[in-house]
Amino acid sequence: MADGKGLFVGSLNERGSVLLSVNVKGNARTLWEQTGGGGTYGVPSSDGRQLAMMGWTVTSNMWMLENF
């Protein structure tokens, strides 16, 4: 955080990925949750007034061929 009183942390939970704001006392607040996400992170602007958030997901298909 721009004020130096916390940081942004990306984490995973049972639903996907979350971006947390954690203060110096260790209290976490969810800022953004991406259902099915594979990860996320946040980058604050230099003036601390905006936050760029990045998240990604992975999708795939499975095929089964028999008797070919």
Predicted model as a PDB file, atoms N, CA, C, CB and O in Angstrom, pLDDT in the B-factor column:
MODEL        1                                                                  
ATOM      1  N   MET A   1       0.838  -1.177   0.000  1.00 69.00           N  
ATOM      2  CA  MET A   1       0.000   0.000   0.000  1.00 69.00           C  
ATOM      3  C   MET A   1       0.883   1.239   0.000  1.00 69.00           C  
ATOM      4  CB  MET A   1      -0.953  -0.002   1.210  1.00 69.00           C  
ATOM      5  O   MET A   1       2.000   1.219   0.517  1.00 69.00           O  
ATOM      6  N   ALA A   2       0.391   2.278  -0.562  1.00 67.00           N  
ATOM      7  CA  ALA A   2       1.182   3.490  -0.685  1.00 67.00           C  
ATOM      8  C   ALA A   2       1.510   4.128   0.661  1.00 67.00           C  
ATOM      9  CB  ALA A   2       0.458   4.479  -1.546  1.00 67.00           C  
ATOM     10  O   ALA A   2       2.526   4.811   0.793  1.00 67.00           O  
ATOM     11  N   ASP A   3       0.652   3.910   1.666  1.00 74.00           N  
ATOM     12  CA  ASP A   3       0.897   4.511   2.977  1.00 74.00           C  
ATOM     13  C   ASP A   3       1.871   3.692   3.830  1.00 74.00           C  
ATOM     14  CB  ASP A   3      -0.416   4.672   3.719  1.00 74.00           C  
ATOM     15  O   ASP A   3       2.235   4.117   4.926  1.00 74.00           O  
ATOM     16  N   GLY A   4       2.298   2.523   3.339  1.00 77.00           N  
ATOM     17  CA  GLY A   4       3.242   1.690   4.062  1.00 77.00           C  
ATOM     18  C   GLY A   4       2.635   0.966   5.248  1.00 77.00           C  
ATOM     19  O   GLY A   4       3.366   0.438   6.085  1.00 77.00           O  
ATOM     20  N   LYS A   5       1.325   0.931   5.336  1.00 86.00           N  
ATOM     21  CA  LYS A   5       0.664   0.313   6.485  1.00 86.00           C  
ATOM     22  C   LYS A   5       0.064  -1.046   6.159  1.00 86.00           C  
ATOM     23  CB  LYS A   5      -0.416   1.225   7.007  1.00 86.00           C  
ATOM     24  O   LYS A   5      -0.773  -1.548   6.909  1.00 86.00           O  
ATOM     25  N   GLY A   6       0.477  -1.642   5.059  1.00 89.00           N  
ATOM     26  CA  GLY A   6      -0.031  -2.948   4.680  1.00 89.00           C  
ATOM     27  C   GLY A   6       0.479  -3.342   3.317  1.00 89.00           C  
ATOM     28  O   GLY A   6       1.304  -2.651   2.720  1.00 89.00           O  
ATOM     29  N   LEU A   7      -0.021  -4.466   2.829  1.00 91.00           N  
ATOM     30  CA  LEU A   7       0.381  -4.922   1.509  1.00 91.00           C  
ATOM     31  C   LEU A   7      -0.760  -5.692   0.856  1.00 91.00           C  
ATOM     32  CB  LEU A   7       1.645  -5.796   1.595  1.00 91.00           C  
ATOM     33  O   LEU A   7      -1.740  -6.058   1.505  1.00 91.00           O  
ATOM     34  N   PHE A   8      -0.609  -5.926  -0.429  1.00 93.00           N  
ATOM     35  CA  PHE A   8      -1.587  -6.682  -1.193  1.00 93.00           C  
ATOM     36  C   PHE A   8      -1.042  -8.091  -1.387  1.00 93.00           C  
ATOM     37  CB  PHE A   8      -1.895  -5.996  -2.567  1.00 93.00           C  
ATOM     38  O   PHE A   8       0.122  -8.274  -1.744  1.00 93.00           O  
ATOM     39  N   VAL A   9      -1.895  -9.083  -1.148  1.00 93.00           N  
ATOM     40  CA  VAL A   9      -1.479 -10.474  -1.206  1.00 93.00           C  
ATOM     41  C   VAL A   9      -2.465 -11.259  -2.051  1.00 93.00           C  
ATOM     42  CB  VAL A   9      -1.367 -11.077   0.208  1.00 93.00           C  
ATOM     43  O   VAL A   9      -3.676 -11.169  -1.848  1.00 93.00           O  
ATOM     44  N   GLY A  10      -1.951 -12.024  -2.992  1.00 93.00           N  
ATOM     45  CA  GLY A  10      -2.776 -12.936  -3.765  1.00 93.00           C  
ATOM     46  C   GLY A  10      -2.780 -14.295  -3.097  1.00 93.00           C  
ATOM     47  O   GLY A  10      -1.740 -14.757  -2.629  1.00 93.00           O  
ATOM     48  N   SER A  11      -3.919 -14.937  -3.045  1.00 91.00           N  
ATOM     49  CA  SER A  11      -4.029 -16.239  -2.393  1.00 91.00           C  
ATOM     50  C   SER A  11      -5.075 -17.080  -3.111  1.00 91.00           C  
ATOM     51  CB  SER A  11      -4.391 -16.081  -0.894  1.00 91.00           C  
ATOM     52  O   SER A  11      -5.838 -16.579  -3.938  1.00 91.00           O  
ATOM     53  N   LEU A  12      -5.096 -18.365  -2.781  1.00 89.00           N  
ATOM     54  CA  LEU A  12      -6.094 -19.276  -3.328  1.00 89.00           C  
ATOM     55  C   LEU A  12      -6.998 -19.753  -2.208  1.00 89.00           C  
ATOM     56  CB  LEU A  12      -5.425 -20.476  -4.041  1.00 89.00           C  
ATOM     57  O   LEU A  12      -6.558 -19.920  -1.070  1.00 89.00           O  
ATOM     58  N   ASN A  13      -8.270 -19.972  -2.537  1.00 88.00           N  
ATOM     59  CA  ASN A  13      -9.203 -20.598  -1.597  1.00 88.00           C  
ATOM     60  C   ASN A  13      -9.945 -21.700  -2.330  1.00 88.00           C  
ATOM     61  CB  ASN A  13     -10.203 -19.552  -0.995  1.00 88.00           C  
ATOM     62  O   ASN A  13      -9.601 -22.027  -3.466  1.00 88.00           O  
ATOM     63  N   GLU A  14     -10.948 -22.272  -1.703  1.00 89.00           N  
ATOM     64  CA  GLU A  14     -11.663 -23.393  -2.314  1.00 89.00           C  
ATOM     65  C   GLU A  14     -12.465 -23.009  -3.556  1.00 89.00           C  
ATOM     66  CB  GLU A  14     -12.584 -24.004  -1.306  1.00 89.00           C  
ATOM     67  O   GLU A  14     -12.833 -23.889  -4.334  1.00 89.00           O  
ATOM     68  N   ARG A  15     -12.741 -21.745  -3.761  1.00 89.00           N  
ATOM     69  CA  ARG A  15     -13.531 -21.291  -4.916  1.00 89.00           C  
ATOM     70  C   ARG A  15     -12.682 -20.748  -6.058  1.00 89.00           C  
ATOM     71  CB  ARG A  15     -14.503 -20.230  -4.479  1.00 89.00           C  
ATOM     72  O   ARG A  15     -13.159 -20.670  -7.191  1.00 89.00           O  
ATOM     73  N   GLY A  16     -11.449 -20.373  -5.789  1.00 89.00           N  
ATOM     74  CA  GLY A  16     -10.602 -19.780  -6.820  1.00 89.00           C  
ATOM     75  C   GLY A  16      -9.497 -18.958  -6.199  1.00 89.00           C  
ATOM     76  O   GLY A  16      -8.851 -19.400  -5.249  1.00 89.00           O  
ATOM     77  N   SER A  17      -9.272 -17.767  -6.725  1.00 92.00           N  
ATOM     78  CA  SER A  17      -8.206 -16.914  -6.208  1.00 92.00           C  
ATOM     79  C   SER A  17      -8.796 -15.636  -5.616  1.00 92.00           C  
ATOM     80  CB  SER A  17      -7.192 -16.576  -7.322  1.00 92.00           C  
ATOM     81  O   SER A  17      -9.871 -15.187  -6.015  1.00 92.00           O  
ATOM     82  N   VAL A  18      -8.079 -15.067  -4.666  1.00 94.00           N  
ATOM     83  CA  VAL A  18      -8.518 -13.839  -4.007  1.00 94.00           C  
ATOM     84  C   VAL A  18      -7.349 -12.874  -3.895  1.00 94.00           C  
ATOM     85  CB  VAL A  18      -9.109 -14.141  -2.611  1.00 94.00           C  
ATOM     86  O   VAL A  18      -6.194 -13.282  -3.780  1.00 94.00           O  
ATOM     87  N   LEU A  19      -7.670 -11.597  -3.929  1.00 94.00           N  
ATOM     88  CA  LEU A  19      -6.696 -10.547  -3.678  1.00 94.00           C  
ATOM     89  C   LEU A  19      -7.043  -9.944  -2.327  1.00 94.00           C  
ATOM     90  CB  LEU A  19      -6.692  -9.458  -4.821  1.00 94.00           C  
ATOM     91  O   LEU A  19      -8.153  -9.450  -2.124  1.00 94.00           O  
ATOM     92  N   LEU A  20      -6.088  -9.987  -1.406  1.00 95.00           N  
ATOM     93  CA  LEU A  20      -6.307  -9.528  -0.045  1.00 95.00           C  
ATOM     94  C   LEU A  20      -5.521  -8.260   0.231  1.00 95.00           C  
ATOM     95  CB  LEU A  20      -5.925 -10.612   0.952  1.00 95.00           C  
ATOM     96  O   LEU A  20      -4.444  -8.047  -0.325  1.00 95.00           O  
ATOM     97  N   SER A  21      -6.069  -7.429   1.089  1.00 94.00           N  
ATOM     98  CA  SER A  21      -5.364  -6.293   1.656  1.00 94.00           C  
ATOM     99  C   SER A  21      -5.046  -6.676   3.091  1.00 94.00           C  
ATOM    100  CB  SER A  21      -6.211  -4.956   1.569  1.00 94.00           C  
ATOM    101  O   SER A  21      -5.955  -6.923   3.883  1.00 94.00           O  
ATOM    102  N   VAL A  22      -3.757  -6.729   3.436  1.00 95.00           N  
ATOM    103  CA  VAL A  22      -3.335  -7.159   4.767  1.00 95.00           C  
ATOM    104  C   VAL A  22      -2.644  -5.990   5.454  1.00 95.00           C  
ATOM    105  CB  VAL A  22      -2.391  -8.402   4.692  1.00 95.00           C  
ATOM    106  O   VAL A  22      -1.694  -5.422   4.915  1.00 95.00           O  
ATOM    107  N   ASN A  23      -3.128  -5.621   6.668  1.00 93.00           N  
ATOM    108  CA  ASN A  23      -2.501  -4.506   7.382  1.00 93.00           C  
ATOM    109  C   ASN A  23      -1.348  -5.023   8.238  1.00 93.00           C  
ATOM    110  CB  ASN A  23      -3.540  -3.761   8.264  1.00 93.00           C  
ATOM    111  O   ASN A  23      -1.110  -6.230   8.290  1.00 93.00           O  
ATOM    112  N   VAL A  24      -0.631  -4.124   8.908  1.00 93.00           N  
ATOM    113  CA  VAL A  24       0.557  -4.503   9.666  1.00 93.00           C  
ATOM    114  C   VAL A  24       0.231  -5.372  10.878  1.00 93.00           C  
ATOM    115  CB  VAL A  24       1.292  -3.266  10.115  1.00 93.00           C  
ATOM    116  O   VAL A  24       1.126  -6.021  11.419  1.00 93.00           O  
ATOM    117  N   LYS A  25      -1.010  -5.401  11.312  1.00 94.00           N  
ATOM    118  CA  LYS A  25      -1.418  -6.268  12.419  1.00 94.00           C  
ATOM    119  C   LYS A  25      -1.812  -7.659  11.941  1.00 94.00           C  
ATOM    120  CB  LYS A  25      -2.576  -5.640  13.176  1.00 94.00           C  
ATOM    121  O   LYS A  25      -2.124  -8.526  12.757  1.00 94.00           O  
ATOM    122  N   GLY A  26      -1.802  -7.885  10.631  1.00 93.00           N  
ATOM    123  CA  GLY A  26      -2.133  -9.187  10.075  1.00 93.00           C  
ATOM    124  C   GLY A  26      -3.594  -9.387   9.740  1.00 93.00           C  
ATOM    125  O   GLY A  26      -3.996 -10.489   9.365  1.00 93.00           O  
ATOM    126  N   ASN A  27      -4.397  -8.343   9.868  1.00 95.00           N  
ATOM    127  CA  ASN A  27      -5.816  -8.439   9.520  1.00 95.00           C  
ATOM    128  C   ASN A  27      -5.966  -8.360   8.005  1.00 95.00           C  
ATOM    129  CB  ASN A  27      -6.642  -7.315  10.215  1.00 95.00           C  
ATOM    130  O   ASN A  27      -5.442  -7.448   7.365  1.00 95.00           O  
ATOM    131  N   ALA A  28      -6.688  -9.327   7.440  1.00 94.00           N  
ATOM    132  CA  ALA A  28      -6.863  -9.397   5.986  1.00 94.00           C  
ATOM    133  C   ALA A  28      -8.286  -9.044   5.606  1.00 94.00           C  
ATOM    134  CB  ALA A  28      -6.508 -10.795   5.460  1.00 94.00           C  
ATOM    135  O   ALA A  28      -9.243  -9.388   6.300  1.00 94.00           O  
ATOM    136  N   ARG A  29      -8.402  -8.345   4.481  1.00 94.00           N  
ATOM    137  CA  ARG A  29      -9.708  -7.979   3.924  1.00 94.00           C  
ATOM    138  C   ARG A  29      -9.687  -8.360   2.451  1.00 94.00           C  
ATOM    139  CB  ARG A  29     -10.023  -6.437   4.119  1.00 94.00           C  
ATOM    140  O   ARG A  29      -8.747  -8.031   1.727  1.00 94.00           O  
ATOM    141  N   THR A  30     -10.735  -9.059   2.015  1.00 94.00           N  
ATOM    142  CA  THR A  30     -10.831  -9.466   0.615  1.00 94.00           C  
ATOM    143  C   THR A  30     -11.201  -8.262  -0.248  1.00 94.00           C  
ATOM    144  CB  THR A  30     -11.872 -10.603   0.443  1.00 94.00           C  
ATOM    145  O   THR A  30     -12.223  -7.615  -0.019  1.00 94.00           O  
ATOM    146  N   LEU A  31     -10.363  -7.970  -1.241  1.00 93.00           N  
ATOM    147  CA  LEU A  31     -10.651  -6.889  -2.185  1.00 93.00           C  
ATOM    148  C   LEU A  31     -11.325  -7.405  -3.445  1.00 93.00           C  
ATOM    149  CB  LEU A  31      -9.371  -6.155  -2.551  1.00 93.00           C  
ATOM    150  O   LEU A  31     -12.182  -6.733  -4.019  1.00 93.00           O  
ATOM    151  N   TRP A  32     -10.936  -8.603  -3.876  1.00 93.00           N  
ATOM    152  CA  TRP A  32     -11.435  -9.148  -5.139  1.00 93.00           C  
ATOM    153  C   TRP A  32     -11.345 -10.662  -5.083  1.00 93.00           C  
ATOM    154  CB  TRP A  32     -10.635  -8.588  -6.357  1.00 93.00           C  
ATOM    155  O   TRP A  32     -10.359 -11.216  -4.597  1.00 93.00           O  
ATOM    156  N   GLU A  33     -12.369 -11.325  -5.576  1.00 92.00           N  
ATOM    157  CA  GLU A  33     -12.361 -12.777  -5.658  1.00 92.00           C  
ATOM    158  C   GLU A  33     -12.696 -13.194  -7.082  1.00 92.00           C  
ATOM    159  CB  GLU A  33     -13.361 -13.398  -4.650  1.00 92.00           C  
ATOM    160  O   GLU A  33     -13.660 -12.711  -7.676  1.00 92.00           O  
ATOM    161  N   GLN A  34     -11.892 -14.091  -7.617  1.00 89.00           N  
ATOM    162  CA  GLN A  34     -12.109 -14.586  -8.971  1.00 89.00           C  
ATOM    163  C   GLN A  34     -12.443 -16.070  -8.884  1.00 89.00           C  
ATOM    164  CB  GLN A  34     -10.854 -14.339  -9.880  1.00 89.00           C  
ATOM    165  O   GLN A  34     -11.568 -16.897  -8.627  1.00 89.00           O  
ATOM    166  N   THR A  35     -13.706 -16.401  -9.098  1.00 86.00           N  
ATOM    167  CA  THR A  35     -14.149 -17.788  -9.031  1.00 86.00           C  
ATOM    168  C   THR A  35     -13.469 -18.602 -10.120  1.00 86.00           C  
ATOM    169  CB  THR A  35     -15.681 -17.882  -9.164  1.00 86.00           C  
ATOM    170  O   THR A  35     -13.501 -18.227 -11.292  1.00 86.00           O  
ATOM    171  N   GLY A  36     -12.863 -19.697  -9.741  1.00 83.00           N  
ATOM    172  CA  GLY A  36     -12.175 -20.561 -10.696  1.00 83.00           C  
ATOM    173  C   GLY A  36     -10.815 -20.048 -11.105  1.00 83.00           C  
ATOM    174  O   GLY A  36     -10.169 -20.638 -11.971  1.00 83.00           O  
ATOM    175  N   GLY A  37     -10.370 -18.977 -10.511  1.00 80.00           N  
ATOM    176  CA  GLY A  37      -9.089 -18.383 -10.889  1.00 80.00           C  
ATOM    177  C   GLY A  37      -7.900 -19.211 -10.457  1.00 80.00           C  
ATOM    178  O   GLY A  37      -7.951 -19.939  -9.465  1.00 80.00           O  
ATOM    179  N   GLY A  38      -6.835 -19.087 -11.214  1.00 83.00           N  
ATOM    180  CA  GLY A  38      -5.608 -19.812 -10.913  1.00 83.00           C  
ATOM    181  C   GLY A  38      -4.595 -18.984 -10.164  1.00 83.00           C  
ATOM    182  O   GLY A  38      -3.557 -19.511  -9.763  1.00 83.00           O  
ATOM    183  N   GLY A  39      -4.852 -17.724  -9.962  1.00 87.00           N  
ATOM    184  CA  GLY A  39      -3.943 -16.839  -9.247  1.00 87.00           C  
ATOM    185  C   GLY A  39      -4.280 -15.390  -9.538  1.00 87.00           C  
ATOM    186  O   GLY A  39      -4.989 -15.090 -10.499  1.00 87.00           O  
ATOM    187  N   THR A  40      -3.771 -14.497  -8.711  1.00 90.00           N  
ATOM    188  CA  THR A  40      -4.009 -13.069  -8.892  1.00 90.00           C  
ATOM    189  C   THR A  40      -2.947 -12.275  -8.157  1.00 90.00           C  
ATOM    190  CB  THR A  40      -5.414 -12.676  -8.399  1.00 90.00           C  
ATOM    191  O   THR A  40      -2.293 -12.792  -7.251  1.00 90.00           O  
ATOM    192  N   TYR A  41      -2.778 -11.035  -8.539  1.00 89.00           N  
ATOM    193  CA  TYR A  41      -1.954 -10.100  -7.781  1.00 89.00           C  
ATOM    194  C   TYR A  41      -2.403  -8.677  -8.072  1.00 89.00           C  
ATOM    195  CB  TYR A  41      -0.456 -10.278  -8.121  1.00 89.00           C  
ATOM    196  O   TYR A  41      -3.117  -8.433  -9.044  1.00 89.00           O  
ATOM    197  N   GLY A  42      -1.988  -7.743  -7.232  1.00 90.00           N  
ATOM    198  CA  GLY A  42      -2.352  -6.341  -7.390  1.00 90.00           C  
ATOM    199  C   GLY A  42      -1.120  -5.457  -7.367  1.00 90.00           C  
ATOM    200  O   GLY A  42      -0.173  -5.715  -6.625  1.00 90.00           O  
ATOM    201  N   VAL A  43      -1.137  -4.409  -8.188  1.00 89.00           N  
ATOM    202  CA  VAL A  43      -0.039  -3.448  -8.251  1.00 89.00           C  
ATOM    203  C   VAL A  43      -0.629  -2.057  -8.074  1.00 89.00           C  
ATOM    204  CB  VAL A  43       0.753  -3.562  -9.603  1.00 89.00           C  
ATOM    205  O   VAL A  43      -1.412  -1.607  -8.910  1.00 89.00           O  
ATOM    206  N   PRO A  44      -0.260  -1.362  -6.985  1.00 88.00           N  
ATOM    207  CA  PRO A  44      -0.796  -0.012  -6.770  1.00 88.00           C  
ATOM    208  C   PRO A  44      -0.111   1.011  -7.669  1.00 88.00           C  
ATOM    209  CB  PRO A  44      -0.636   0.396  -5.304  1.00 88.00           C  
ATOM    210  O   PRO A  44       1.041   0.839  -8.066  1.00 88.00           O  
ATOM    211  N   SER A  45      -0.845   2.082  -7.982  1.00 87.00           N  
ATOM    212  CA  SER A  45      -0.254   3.185  -8.743  1.00 87.00           C  
ATOM    213  C   SER A  45       0.721   3.933  -7.842  1.00 87.00           C  
ATOM    214  CB  SER A  45      -1.355   4.150  -9.293  1.00 87.00           C  
ATOM    215  O   SER A  45       0.695   3.760  -6.624  1.00 87.00           O  
ATOM    216  N   SER A  46       1.562   4.746  -8.419  1.00 85.00           N  
ATOM    217  CA  SER A  46       2.578   5.459  -7.642  1.00 85.00           C  
ATOM    218  C   SER A  46       1.979   6.430  -6.631  1.00 85.00           C  
ATOM    219  CB  SER A  46       3.498   6.209  -8.570  1.00 85.00           C  
ATOM    220  O   SER A  46       2.588   6.684  -5.592  1.00 85.00           O  
ATOM    221  N   ASP A  47       0.788   6.982  -6.916  1.00 84.00           N  
ATOM    222  CA  ASP A  47       0.153   7.881  -5.954  1.00 84.00           C  
ATOM    223  C   ASP A  47      -0.733   7.138  -4.957  1.00 84.00           C  
ATOM    224  CB  ASP A  47      -0.666   8.922  -6.685  1.00 84.00           C  
ATOM    225  O   ASP A  47      -1.277   7.760  -4.044  1.00 84.00           O  
ATOM    226  N   GLY A  48      -0.891   5.823  -5.110  1.00 82.00           N  
ATOM    227  CA  GLY A  48      -1.655   5.018  -4.179  1.00 82.00           C  
ATOM    228  C   GLY A  48      -3.164   5.144  -4.294  1.00 82.00           C  
ATOM    229  O   GLY A  48      -3.888   4.657  -3.426  1.00 82.00           O  
ATOM    230  N   ARG A  49      -3.648   5.784  -5.338  1.00 87.00           N  
ATOM    231  CA  ARG A  49      -5.093   6.003  -5.474  1.00 87.00           C  
ATOM    232  C   ARG A  49      -5.781   4.954  -6.335  1.00 87.00           C  
ATOM    233  CB  ARG A  49      -5.348   7.364  -6.057  1.00 87.00           C  
ATOM    234  O   ARG A  49      -7.007   4.850  -6.326  1.00 87.00           O  
ATOM    235  N   GLN A  50      -5.000   4.177  -7.079  1.00 91.00           N  
ATOM    236  CA  GLN A  50      -5.586   3.163  -7.962  1.00 91.00           C  
ATOM    237  C   GLN A  50      -4.843   1.849  -7.781  1.00 91.00           C  
ATOM    238  CB  GLN A  50      -5.538   3.617  -9.449  1.00 91.00           C  
ATOM    239  O   GLN A  50      -3.694   1.818  -7.340  1.00 91.00           O  
ATOM    240  N   LEU A  51      -5.517   0.778  -8.129  1.00 92.00           N  
ATOM    241  CA  LEU A  51      -4.927  -0.552  -8.009  1.00 92.00           C  
ATOM    242  C   LEU A  51      -5.203  -1.330  -9.288  1.00 92.00           C  
ATOM    243  CB  LEU A  51      -5.490  -1.308  -6.768  1.00 92.00           C  
ATOM    244  O   LEU A  51      -6.355  -1.498  -9.686  1.00 92.00           O  
ATOM    245  N   ALA A  52      -4.147  -1.799  -9.922  1.00 92.00           N  
ATOM    246  CA  ALA A  52      -4.295  -2.682 -11.083  1.00 92.00           C  
ATOM    247  C   ALA A  52      -4.309  -4.114 -10.568  1.00 92.00           C  
ATOM    248  CB  ALA A  52      -3.137  -2.462 -12.138  1.00 92.00           C  
ATOM    249  O   ALA A  52      -3.429  -4.524  -9.811  1.00 92.00           O  
ATOM    250  N   MET A  53      -5.321  -4.872 -10.990  1.00 91.00           N  
ATOM    251  CA  MET A  53      -5.451  -6.254 -10.545  1.00 91.00           C  
ATOM    252  C   MET A  53      -5.319  -7.172 -11.739  1.00 91.00           C  
ATOM    253  CB  MET A  53      -6.795  -6.487  -9.822  1.00 91.00           C  
ATOM    254  O   MET A  53      -5.872  -6.900 -12.805  1.00 91.00           O  
ATOM    255  N   MET A  54      -4.591  -8.257 -11.564  1.00 90.00           N  
ATOM    256  CA  MET A  54      -4.423  -9.227 -12.621  1.00 90.00           C  
ATOM    257  C   MET A  54      -4.856 -10.583 -12.085  1.00 90.00           C  
ATOM    258  CB  MET A  54      -2.954  -9.259 -13.135  1.00 90.00           C  
ATOM    259  O   MET A  54      -4.521 -10.955 -10.960  1.00 90.00           O  
ATOM    260  N   GLY A  55      -5.594 -11.305 -12.890  1.00 87.00           N  
ATOM    261  CA  GLY A  55      -6.000 -12.657 -12.524  1.00 87.00           C  
ATOM    262  C   GLY A  55      -6.007 -13.527 -13.763  1.00 87.00           C  
ATOM    263  O   GLY A  55      -6.153 -13.025 -14.878  1.00 87.00           O  
ATOM    264  N   TRP A  56      -5.853 -14.805 -13.578  1.00 82.00           N  
ATOM    265  CA  TRP A  56      -5.891 -15.711 -14.719  1.00 82.00           C  
ATOM    266  C   TRP A  56      -6.627 -16.980 -14.356  1.00 82.00           C  
ATOM    267  CB  TRP A  56      -4.479 -16.037 -15.203  1.00 82.00           C  
ATOM    268  O   TRP A  56      -6.723 -17.369 -13.192  1.00 82.00           O  
ATOM    269  N   THR A  57      -7.139 -17.605 -15.386  1.00 78.00           N  
ATOM    270  CA  THR A  57      -7.813 -18.892 -15.242  1.00 78.00           C  
ATOM    271  C   THR A  57      -7.222 -19.856 -16.262  1.00 78.00           C  
ATOM    272  CB  THR A  57      -9.361 -18.750 -15.429  1.00 78.00           C  
ATOM    273  O   THR A  57      -6.610 -19.443 -17.247  1.00 78.00           O  
ATOM    274  N   VAL A  58      -7.410 -21.112 -16.017  1.00 76.00           N  
ATOM    275  CA  VAL A  58      -6.947 -22.149 -16.932  1.00 76.00           C  
ATOM    276  C   VAL A  58      -8.151 -23.001 -17.305  1.00 76.00           C  
ATOM    277  CB  VAL A  58      -5.804 -23.021 -16.292  1.00 76.00           C  
ATOM    278  O   VAL A  58      -8.870 -23.495 -16.438  1.00 76.00           O  
ATOM    279  N   THR A  59      -8.356 -23.163 -18.583  1.00 77.00           N  
ATOM    280  CA  THR A  59      -9.415 -24.052 -19.048  1.00 77.00           C  
ATOM    281  C   THR A  59      -8.808 -25.112 -19.947  1.00 77.00           C  
ATOM    282  CB  THR A  59     -10.523 -23.264 -19.795  1.00 77.00           C  
ATOM    283  O   THR A  59      -7.782 -24.887 -20.590  1.00 77.00           O  
ATOM    284  N   SER A  60      -9.438 -26.242 -19.983  1.00 80.00           N  
ATOM    285  CA  SER A  60      -8.932 -27.312 -20.838  1.00 80.00           C  
ATOM    286  C   SER A  60     -10.073 -28.248 -21.208  1.00 80.00           C  
ATOM    287  CB  SER A  60      -7.792 -28.092 -20.136  1.00 80.00           C  
ATOM    288  O   SER A  60     -11.135 -28.242 -20.586  1.00 80.00           O  
ATOM    289  N   ASN A  61      -9.832 -29.033 -22.212  1.00 87.00           N  
ATOM    290  CA  ASN A  61     -10.792 -30.031 -22.662  1.00 87.00           C  
ATOM    291  C   ASN A  61     -10.144 -31.405 -22.589  1.00 87.00           C  
ATOM    292  CB  ASN A  61     -11.285 -29.726 -24.102  1.00 87.00           C  
ATOM    293  O   ASN A  61      -8.929 -31.550 -22.726  1.00 87.00           O  
ATOM    294  N   MET A  62     -10.967 -32.387 -22.376  1.00 86.00           N  
ATOM    295  CA  MET A  62     -10.467 -33.754 -22.371  1.00 86.00           C  
ATOM    296  C   MET A  62     -11.292 -34.548 -23.374  1.00 86.00           C  
ATOM    297  CB  MET A  62     -10.539 -34.391 -20.938  1.00 86.00           C  
ATOM    298  O   MET A  62     -12.520 -34.466 -23.406  1.00 86.00           O  
ATOM    299  N   TRP A  63     -10.597 -35.300 -24.173  1.00 88.00           N  
ATOM    300  CA  TRP A  63     -11.257 -36.119 -25.182  1.00 88.00           C  
ATOM    301  C   TRP A  63     -10.867 -37.575 -24.961  1.00 88.00           C  
ATOM    302  CB  TRP A  63     -10.882 -35.652 -26.620  1.00 88.00           C  
ATOM    303  O   TRP A  63      -9.738 -37.887 -24.583  1.00 88.00           O  
ATOM    304  N   MET A  64     -11.811 -38.437 -25.202  1.00 89.00           N  
ATOM    305  CA  MET A  64     -11.532 -39.844 -25.114  1.00 89.00           C  
ATOM    306  C   MET A  64     -11.916 -40.515 -26.423  1.00 89.00           C  
ATOM    307  CB  MET A  64     -12.273 -40.474 -23.931  1.00 89.00           C  
ATOM    308  O   MET A  64     -13.077 -40.469 -26.831  1.00 89.00           O  
ATOM    309  N   LEU A  65     -10.960 -41.127 -27.073  1.00 88.00           N  
ATOM    310  CA  LEU A  65     -11.197 -41.821 -28.333  1.00 88.00           C  
ATOM    311  C   LEU A  65     -11.100 -43.311 -28.103  1.00 88.00           C  
ATOM    312  CB  LEU A  65     -10.198 -41.370 -29.417  1.00 88.00           C  
ATOM    313  O   LEU A  65     -10.163 -43.797 -27.471  1.00 88.00           O  
ATOM    314  N   GLU A  66     -12.064 -44.020 -28.617  1.00 90.00           N  
ATOM    315  CA  GLU A  66     -12.064 -45.467 -28.485  1.00 90.00           C  
ATOM    316  C   GLU A  66     -12.057 -46.119 -29.877  1.00 90.00           C  
ATOM    317  CB  GLU A  66     -13.291 -45.938 -27.663  1.00 90.00           C  
ATOM    318  O   GLU A  66     -12.657 -45.595 -30.816  1.00 90.00           O  
ATOM    319  N   ASN A  67     -11.391 -47.234 -29.997  1.00 86.00           N  
ATOM    320  CA  ASN A  67     -11.371 -48.043 -31.218  1.00 86.00           C  
ATOM    321  C   ASN A  67     -10.957 -47.263 -32.457  1.00 86.00           C  
ATOM    322  CB  ASN A  67     -12.723 -48.644 -31.446  1.00 86.00           C  
ATOM    323  O   ASN A  67     -11.631 -47.350 -33.484  1.00 86.00           O  
ATOM    324  N   PHE A  68      -9.901 -46.527 -32.393  1.00 75.00           N  
ATOM    325  CA  PHE A  68      -9.446 -45.810 -33.599  1.00 75.00           C  
ATOM    326  C   PHE A  68      -8.232 -46.462 -34.188  1.00 75.00           C  
ATOM    327  CB  PHE A  68      -9.140 -44.354 -33.285  1.00 75.00           C  
ATOM    328  O   PHE A  68      -7.713 -45.997 -35.203  1.00 75.00           O  
TER     329      PHE A  68                                                      
ENDMDL                                                                          
END                                                                             
